[in-house]
Amino acid sequence: PLSTYQLGLDYAKQQDQLDELSHYRNKFHIPKDKHGNEIIYLCGNSLGLQPKSTKEYINQELEDWANLGVEGHLEAKTPWLPYHEFLTEATAKLVGAKPIEVVIMNTLTTNLHLLMVSFYQPTKTKFKIVIESDAFPSDRYAVETQLRFHGFDPKDSLIEWTPKDGETLLNIDDLASILDTQGDEIALLLIGGVNYYTGQYLDLKKIAELGHQYGCKVGIDLAHGVGNIQPNLHDSGVDFAAWCTYKYMNSGPGSLGGIFVHERHAYDESLKRFAGWWSQNKDTRFDMRQPLDIIPGAEGWQLSNPPILSMAAIKASLELFSEVGMPALREKSIQLTGYMEYLILELQNEHISIITPKDPEQRGCQLSIQVKNADKSLHTKLSEANVITDWRTPDVIRCAPVPFYNSFEDVFKMVETLKTVLNA
Ligand SMILES: *Cc1c(COP(=O)(O)O)cnc(C)c1O
């Protein structure tokens, strides 16, 4: 609750002392300026910081490759052949799934396409796709090109779930109205679970229920959700989900993504898909002459033998997540983001408004701060003052205090800097 927060640096320092997770900051490399001062990094929503343990995990694979060559597939400390299996349990726990429902593979947009090959099966009468109007460009391009691939014009087949006039956030009632009028023609809902721009965390279960009521498949992009909120994917009932691991999952630039396919589809051999040798039953994969026999569950969507160096970084990160657990991270996250919100509101600056929902259940750690009449020079000035945030045109600063490595003091200093820059 907002009322328990207090102003002043002393309060921030006191909260850091009380914070049982504060020592985890030390397990990450915090970027420094050219004088060696730690910067205030609030950009974990774009690229998470590097765990200090990552180097060790990657070095182990380099060493095993140097010493073992091809034998590393079976003889490496963490054998490469089943390497992805060592990531399954922790990943499943993180997203609230069963192990058969998740796998780490490819990158996010690639995975969206592969999943649409299976779960976007349009007919002449049921072919439309719903996305949110503020969808991430890559998701929109993926959907538009899928529509065109099947011979549809996005003009008549791509439906946008838009906020009400004069509002910024999405309302589930409007999705219900879209389905009420066009549900018979809609084949797929593909929605960002936590919107990258506003930070709004949508009710996945309600979206799935609504979509299924009209016979639509429901897919969720969790790029801004995994490692940030607890999406309980299995219970939500969505058909599939995909995410990247370089944002809140701290697994390095361009690292591999993850997918979720609900258990109800795990053994469905009638699903269309694009396959490769890594989709094939592990017992016969290396016979090389067997007919395609797809692995049940999410693993059956894999194509290629995966990049181990990227998986090593994911393993390092997942081990930290398993050690702390999402419940503890989420608890701190709610505190820390609430504190940032409190300090920003206390500025009582009429140019500033927070477009992210006020309800902690409807957001993760990110706050999107709209600054009236601002331009990108505001972001530049913050950067020059050692505060790294993320600018989205026309006038929004996205700030993500990440519970793993950001402190109350970081948040305090960020808001002080914002105040100074705005008053200058
Ligand atoms: C970050 C992000 C992407 C990026 O996709 P890549 O394929 O990993 O480059 C796509 N969609 C959303 C919603 C994102 O937040």
The ligand as an SDF file (V2000), in Angstrom:
LIG
                    3D

 15 15  0  0  0  0  0  0  0  0999 V2000
   11.1830   -8.3530  -27.1630 C   0  0  0  0  0  0  0  0  0  0  0  0
    9.9800   -8.7610  -27.9200 C   0  0  0  0  0  0  0  0  0  0  0  0
   10.0890   -9.3960  -29.1630 C   0  0  0  0  0  0  0  0  0  0  0  0
   11.4350   -9.6400  -29.8180 C   0  0  0  0  0  0  0  0  0  0  0  0
   11.4040  -10.7520  -30.6480 O   0  0  0  0  0  0  0  0  0  0  0  0
   12.7640  -11.5180  -31.0540 P   0  0  0  0  0  0  0  0  0  0  0  0
   12.2680  -12.5310  -32.0090 O   0  0  0  0  0  0  0  0  0  0  0  0
   13.3250  -12.1040  -29.7910 O   0  0  0  0  0  0  0  0  0  0  0  0
   13.7010  -10.5270  -31.6340 O   0  0  0  0  0  0  0  0  0  0  0  0
    8.9250   -9.8040  -29.7930 C   0  0  0  0  0  0  0  0  0  0  0  0
    7.7080   -9.5930  -29.2360 N   0  0  0  0  0  0  0  0  0  0  0  0
    7.5750   -8.9670  -28.0320 C   0  0  0  0  0  0  0  0  0  0  0  0
    6.2220   -8.7670  -27.4490 C   0  0  0  0  0  0  0  0  0  0  0  0
    8.6990   -8.5260  -27.3540 C   0  0  0  0  0  0  0  0  0  0  0  0
    8.5610   -7.9030  -26.1820 O   0  0  0  0  0  0  0  0  0  0  0  0
  1  2  1  0
  2  3  1  0
  2 14  2  0
  3  4  1  0
  3 10  2  0
  4  5  1  0
  5  6  1  0
  6  7  2  0
  6  8  1  0
  6  9  1  0
 10 11  1  0
 11 12  2  0
 12 13  1  0
 12 14  1  0
 14 15  1  0
M  END
$$$$
